[in-house]
């Protein structure tokens, strides 16, 4: 397909240029191409530091942003499943059949104009680094041709990410690269570190405690993390 070749060429050109900020812009270009080429209404790319920590690089629209934040808050959803399994997670009809792997996320997702979800893991070489999450407002499967196109676009998205994740720039310790690149979840990492020190627990348990508090109080994980970092909330003082 000529448009796929043109997209790949433009990504390679952007990587060669290396202009600051161009990496996130290039990932966004690939997401918008996915929406244009396939029967989906939105797309997002999230880098997965591991199965419990993720950073949203780009969302194409408000619904994609809401779905990304919901998965972060709950710690479940198609991005986690695709990352763990290493293959596409395709659910063409959320209303007709709630996925058993992430029922809470699915039940909340359908409150938005979301009827189908298609998620693809992204790899750089042999290393799985991210997911490409897409949704559509009406139920329906991808055809064989559409799935083949989706997998090609996912490969181009991984290529675009290689410009962001090269060298030591990813999660550089002080967060400056993350912030300048447009990452939105730096405070979650900071709050996790604070809870590790306050509660003397592993990172996974600290993150789970934040998620439980967010879910139990009807808040987002980002809001809870911001309160912890600012000193407005002390989970170590809760019963």
C-alpha positions in Angstrom: 0.0 0.0 0.0 1.5 3.3 -1.1 0.3 5.2 2.0 2.0 2.7 4.3 5.3 3.1 2.3 5.0 6.9 2.5 4.3 6.7 6.3 7.4 4.5 6.9 9.5 6.8 4.8 8.4 9.9 6.8 9.1 8.1 10.1 12.6 7.2 8.9 13.2 10.8 7.8 12.0 12.1 11.2 14.3 9.7 13.0 17.3 10.8 10.9 16.4 14.5 11.6 16.4 14.0 15.4 14.8 17.4 16.2 13.8 17.7 19.9 10.2 16.7 20.3 10.0 15.1 16.9 9.7 11.6 18.4 6.4 12.2 20.1 5.2 14.1 17.0 6.1 11.1 14.8 4.3 8.6 17.1 1.2 10.9 16.8 1.5 10.9 13.0 1.4 7.1 13.1 -1.6 7.0 15.4 -3.5 9.4 13.1 -2.6 7.3 10.1 -4.0 4.2 11.9 -7.4 6.0 12.4 -7.4 7.1 8.8 -6.5 3.8 7.2 -8.7 1.5 9.4 -12.2 1.4 10.7 -11.4 2.8 14.2 -12.2 6.1 15.8 -9.2 6.7 18.0 -5.7 5.4 18.8 -3.1 5.8 21.6 0.5 4.6 22.2 1.7 3.7 25.7 5.2 2.7 26.7 5.3 -0.1 29.2 8.3 0.0 31.5 7.0 -3.4 32.8 3.6 -4.9 33.1 2.7 -2.6 36.0 4.1 0.8 34.9 3.2 2.7 31.7 3.5 6.1 30.2 1.1 7.4 27.6 3.0 8.9 24.7 0.2 10.0 22.5 -3.6 9.9 22.3 -5.5 10.9 19.2 -8.7 12.1 20.9 -10.4 12.6 24.3 -11.9 9.1 24.4 -8.5 7.5 23.8 -7.1 9.6 26.6 -9.9 8.5 28.9 -9.4 4.9 28.1 -5.6 5.2 28.7 -6.2 6.9 32.0 -8.8 4.3 33.0 -6.4 1.4 32.3 -3.7 3.2 34.3 -6.0 3.6 37.3 -7.4 0.1 37.3 -4.2 -1.7 36.3 -6.1 -3.8 33.8 -7.2 -3.6 30.3 -6.2 -4.7 26.8 -2.9 -2.9 26.9 -1.7 -5.0 29.8 -3.1 -8.2 28.2 -1.4 -7.5 24.9 1.9 -6.6 26.6 1.8 -9.8 28.6 0.8 -12.1 25.8 2.9 -10.5 23.1 0.1 -10.7 20.5 -2.9 -8.6 19.4 -5.9 -8.4 21.7 -9.1 -8.0 19.6 -12.5 -7.5 21.1 -15.1 -6.6 18.4 -18.1 -6.4 20.7 -17.6 -5.2 24.3 -21.4 -4.9 25.0 -22.2 -8.4 23.8 -19.4 -10.1 25.8 -17.3 -8.6 28.6 -13.7 -9.9 28.3 -13.0 -12.1 31.3 -9.4 -10.8 31.5 -10.4 -7.2 32.3 -14.1 -7.1 33.3 -13.9 -3.9 35.4 -12.2 -1.9 32.7 -14.6 -3.2 30.0 -17.7 -2.4 32.1 -16.4 1.2 32.6 -15.2 1.5 29.0 -18.7 1.0 27.5 -19.9 4.1 29.5 -17.9 5.9 26.7 -18.7 5.7 23.0 -16.7 2.5 22.8 -18.0 -0.8 21.4 -14.8 -2.5 20.2 -11.2 -2.5 21.2 -8.1 -3.6 19.2 -4.7 -3.5 20.9 -1.3 -4.4 19.4 2.0 -4.9 21.3 5.0 -3.0 19.9 8.5 -4.4 19.8 11.9 -2.9 19.1 14.0 -5.9 18.0 13.0 -8.7 20.4 12.1 -6.4 23.2 8.4 -5.6 23.9 8.2 -1.9 24.8 4.7 -0.5 24.2 1.2 -1.0 23.0 -0.9 0.6 20.3 -4.5 0.8 21.6 -7.4 1.6 19.3 -11.2 1.7 19.7 -14.3 2.0 17.6 -17.7 3.4 18.5 -19.6 0.6 16.8 -19.1 -3.2 17.2 -17.4 -5.2 14.4 -14.3 -7.2 13.7 -11.3 -6.3 11.5 -11.2 -8.1 8.2 -8.2 -10.2 7.3 -6.9 -7.4 5.1 -7.5 -4.8 7.8 -5.7 -6.8 10.4 -2.7 -7.2 8.1 -2.7 -3.4 7.6 -3.0 -2.8 11.4 0.0 -5.1 12.0 2.0 -3.1 9.5 1.1 0.2 11.1 2.0 -1.2 14.5 5.5 -2.1 13.2 5.8 1.5 12.0 4.7 2.7 15.4 7.5 0.6 17.0 9.9 2.2 14.5 8.8 5.7 15.6 9.2 4.8 19.2 12.8 3.7 18.6 13.7 7.4 18.3 12.3 8.0 21.7 13.7 5.0 23.6 17.2 5.0 22.3 20.2 5.4 24.5 19.6 6.4 28.2 16.9 8.9 27.5 13.9 6.8 28.7 13.1 7.1 32.4 16.4 9.0 33.1 16.0 9.2 36.8 15.2 12.9 37.2 12.3 12.8 34.8 13.4 15.8 32.7 13.4 13.9 29.4 10.0 12.4 30.2 8.5 15.8 31.0 10.0 17.5 27.9 8.7 14.6 25.7 5.2 15.2 26.9 4.8 12.2 29.3 2.0 12.8 31.7 2.5 10.2 34.5 5.7 11.3 36.2 4.0 11.9 39.5 2.8 8.3 39.6 6.4 7.2 39.6 7.3 9.8 42.3 4.4 8.8 44.5 5.3 5.1 44.1 8.8 5.9 45.3 7.4 7.8 48.3 5.1 4.9 49.3 8.0 2.4 49.0 9.8 4.5 51.6 6.8 5.2 53.8 5.3 1.7 53.8 8.5 -0.4 53.3 6.9 -2.4 50.5 7.9 -3.4 46.9 7.0 -1.1 44.0 4.2 -3.4 42.8 2.5 -3.3 46.2 2.9 0.5 46.5 1.3 0.9 43.1 -1.5 -1.5 44.0 -2.3 0.4 47.2 -2.6 3.6 45.2 -4.9 2.0 42.7 -7.1 0.6 45.4 -7.4 4.0 47.0 -8.2 5.6 43.7 -10.8 2.9 42.8 -12.4 3.0 46.3 -12.8 6.8 46.2 -13.8 7.1 42.6 -10.7 9.1 41.6 -8.0 8.7 39.0 -4.6 7.3 39.8 -3.1 10.6 38.5 -5.1 12.6 41.0 -4.2 10.3 43.9 -0.5 10.4 43.0 -0.5 14.2 42.8 -2.0 14.4 46.3 0.7 12.0 47.6 3.5 14.0 46.0 2.1 17.3 47.3 1.8 15.9 50.9 -2.0 16.2 50.9 -2.5 12.4 51.2 -0.7 9.9 53.4 -1.7 6.3 52.6 0.6 5.1 55.4 -1.7 6.7 57.9 -4.8 5.0 56.6 -6.1 1.9 58.5 
